[in-house]
Amino acid sequence: MVYWDLFWAFFIANILGYGGGPATIPLIQTEVIQRGWLTNQEFNEALAMGNALPGPIATKMAGYIGFHEGGVLGAFLAVFATVAPSLLLMLTLMGILYTYRHSQQVKRMTLYVKPTIAVLLGIMAFRSFEESYLQVGAGQMLFLGIISYILLEKVKVHPAIVVLGALIYGGLNL
């Protein structure tokens, strides 16, 4: 039964997630936490590790959570469920969108989805900030937030290096 649940959870999250990995993460988070596979803290830690590694975040999360719950077969099913809907829908929809690419309705469709994605990402960010505040305190959260902002926006350091630095900092402070 766990294999079907893994497949279905990642299939639903990825068939509904418009915009790729970052847009599906809040949906995956909801599925995983509601099913009791990971706590919110564990999910955030897995997300942080997944962001530190190269490649698409959704497949890394699927592989980790699938393996956590169902071993190698669970990892395979979760990753397959993550990739299959996107592949099938992309092939189908791209053909349709390409045919009607000059239509105003098609242009508006993509514009109207963007605010929804922004809200999903904002909610996930708020929850992460809230949990960080509760776990490590306002001082550490503000310190890391300010340093990250300066490194990303002012110094133009690659985001992976900033995430790696935060991981090392967190490891040294425990």
C-alpha positions as CSV (number, residue, x, y, z in Angstrom):
1,M,0.0,0.0,0.0
2,V,2.9,2.4,0.7
3,Y,4.0,2.1,-2.9
4,W,0.6,3.2,-4.2
5,D,0.5,6.0,-1.7
6,L,4.0,7.2,-2.7
7,F,3.1,7.1,-6.4
8,W,-0.2,8.8,-5.9
9,A,1.1,11.6,-3.6
10,F,3.9,12.6,-6.0
11,F,1.8,12.1,-9.1
12,I,-0.9,14.5,-7.7
13,A,1.6,17.0,-6.5
14,N,3.4,17.1,-9.8
15,I,0.3,17.0,-12.1
16,L,-1.1,20.0,-10.3
17,G,2.2,21.9,-9.8
18,Y,2.6,24.4,-12.6
19,G,6.1,25.9,-13.1
20,G,8.3,23.0,-12.1
21,G,10.1,22.0,-8.9
22,P,9.7,25.2,-6.9
23,A,6.0,25.3,-7.5
24,T,5.5,21.7,-6.6
25,I,7.4,21.8,-3.3
26,P,4.5,23.2,-1.3
27,L,2.2,20.6,-2.7
28,I,4.7,17.8,-2.0
29,Q,5.1,19.3,1.5
30,T,1.4,19.1,2.2
31,E,1.2,15.5,0.9
32,V,4.2,14.3,2.9
33,I,3.3,16.0,6.2
34,Q,-0.4,15.0,6.1
35,R,0.5,11.4,5.4
36,G,2.9,11.5,8.4
37,W,6.0,10.5,6.4
38,L,8.1,13.4,7.6
39,T,7.6,16.1,10.1
40,N,7.7,19.7,9.0
41,Q,11.2,20.1,10.4
42,E,12.4,16.9,8.6
43,F,10.9,18.1,5.4
44,N,12.6,21.5,5.7
45,E,15.9,19.7,6.4
46,A,15.4,17.4,3.4
47,L,14.6,20.5,1.3
48,A,17.7,22.3,2.4
49,M,19.9,19.3,1.6
50,G,18.1,18.9,-1.8
51,N,18.7,22.5,-2.6
52,A,22.4,22.1,-1.8
53,L,22.7,19.3,-4.4
54,P,22.7,19.8,-8.2
55,G,19.7,18.9,-10.3
56,P,15.9,19.3,-10.0
57,I,14.6,19.7,-6.5
58,A,11.3,17.8,-7.0
59,T,13.1,14.6,-8.1
60,K,15.6,14.8,-5.3
61,M,12.8,15.2,-2.8
62,A,10.8,12.3,-4.4
63,G,13.9,10.1,-4.3
64,Y,14.7,10.8,-0.7
65,I,11.1,10.6,0.6
66,G,10.4,7.5,-1.6
67,F,13.5,5.8,-0.2
68,H,12.7,6.8,3.3
69,E,9.2,5.2,3.1
70,G,9.7,2.3,0.6
71,G,13.3,1.6,0.0
72,V,14.7,1.5,-3.6
73,L,11.3,0.6,-5.1
74,G,9.7,3.5,-3.2
75,A,12.3,5.9,-4.5
76,F,11.9,4.6,-8.1
77,L,8.1,5.0,-7.9
78,A,8.2,8.4,-6.3
79,V,10.7,9.7,-8.9
80,F,8.7,8.1,-11.8
81,A,5.5,9.7,-10.4
82,T,7.3,13.0,-10.3
83,V,8.5,12.9,-13.9
84,A,5.8,11.0,-15.8
85,P,3.0,13.6,-15.5
86,S,5.2,16.4,-16.5
87,L,6.6,14.5,-19.5
88,L,3.1,13.4,-20.7
89,L,1.5,16.7,-20.2
90,M,4.4,18.7,-21.7
91,L,4.3,16.7,-24.9
92,T,0.5,17.0,-25.2
93,L,0.1,20.6,-24.1
94,M,3.1,22.0,-26.0
95,G,1.6,20.7,-29.2
96,I,-1.7,22.5,-28.4
97,L,0.0,25.7,-27.2
98,Y,2.2,25.7,-30.2
99,T,-0.7,25.5,-32.5
100,Y,-2.5,28.4,-30.8
101,R,0.6,30.3,-29.6
102,H,-0.7,33.6,-31.1
103,S,-4.1,33.4,-29.2
104,Q,-4.8,36.0,-26.5
105,Q,-6.4,33.2,-24.4
106,V,-3.1,31.3,-24.3
107,K,-1.1,34.3,-23.5
108,R,-3.5,35.2,-20.6
109,M,-3.5,31.7,-19.3
110,T,0.2,31.8,-18.4
111,L,-0.1,35.3,-17.0
112,Y,-3.0,34.3,-14.7
113,V,-1.2,31.3,-13.2
114,K,1.8,33.4,-12.0
115,P,0.1,35.0,-9.0
116,T,-1.0,31.6,-7.7
117,I,2.5,30.3,-7.9
118,A,3.8,33.4,-6.1
119,V,1.3,32.7,-3.3
120,L,2.2,29.1,-2.9
121,L,5.9,30.0,-2.7
122,G,5.1,32.8,-0.2
123,I,3.2,30.5,2.1
124,M,6.1,28.0,2.0
125,A,8.6,30.7,2.7
126,F,6.5,32.0,5.6
127,R,6.2,28.6,7.1
128,S,10.0,28.1,6.8
129,F,10.7,31.4,8.4
130,E,8.2,30.7,11.2
131,E,9.8,27.3,11.9
132,S,13.3,28.8,11.8
133,Y,12.2,31.5,14.2
134,L,10.9,28.9,16.6
135,Q,13.8,26.5,16.3
136,V,16.9,28.8,16.2
137,G,15.5,32.2,17.3
138,A,15.2,35.6,15.7
139,G,18.9,36.5,16.0
140,Q,20.2,33.5,14.0
141,M,17.3,33.8,11.5
142,L,18.0,37.5,10.9
143,F,21.7,37.0,10.7
144,L,21.5,34.2,8.1
145,G,18.8,36.1,6.2
146,I,20.8,39.3,6.0
147,I,24.1,37.5,5.1
148,S,22.3,35.5,2.5
149,Y,20.7,38.6,1.0
150,I,24.1,40.4,0.8
151,L,25.8,37.4,-0.7
152,L,23.1,36.7,-3.3
153,E,22.1,40.2,-4.3
154,K,25.2,42.4,-3.6
155,V,28.2,40.1,-4.0
156,K,26.4,37.8,-6.6
157,V,27.5,34.5,-5.0
158,H,26.0,31.5,-6.5
159,P,22.9,30.3,-4.5
160,A,24.4,26.8,-4.1
161,I,27.4,28.2,-2.3
162,V,25.2,30.3,0.0
163,V,23.1,27.2,0.8
164,L,26.3,25.2,1.4
165,G,27.6,27.9,3.7
166,A,24.4,27.9,5.7
167,L,24.6,24.1,6.0
168,I,28.2,24.4,7.3
169,Y,27.2,27.2,9.7
170,G,24.3,25.2,11.0
171,G,26.5,22.1,11.5
172,L,29.1,24.1,13.4
173,N,26.5,25.7,15.7
174,L,24.9,22.5,16.8
